[in-house]
Amino acid sequence: MNTYQKKPIQISAVNLTVENAYDVMTWANHIQPADKQIKLSIESGLTKGLIIPTKEGDMLCGIDDYRMFYPCKADMFELTYEYVVPVL
């Protein structure tokens, strides 16, 4: 049996917080089709995350999850990706 390692790639992502949820939704909806707009998930007046329509049904990108082109749970994101310091 062989051992494999994921090839390094760079992605853009944002960690979803209560403070930035609206801005992330607004940004993402600029690239979403009109019939697939992302919505805030709010329960009892508190922001719980973003509801993202997919082919498989709605996905919840919760607070502390990461938003790339799809939502990713924080623990999986941190296992898979590492921060790249921008080169100026």
Secondary structure by P-SEA (a helix, b strand, c coil): cbbbbccbbbbbbbbcccccaaaaaaaaaaaccccbbbbbbbccccccbbbbbccccccccccccccccccccaaaaaacbbbbcccc
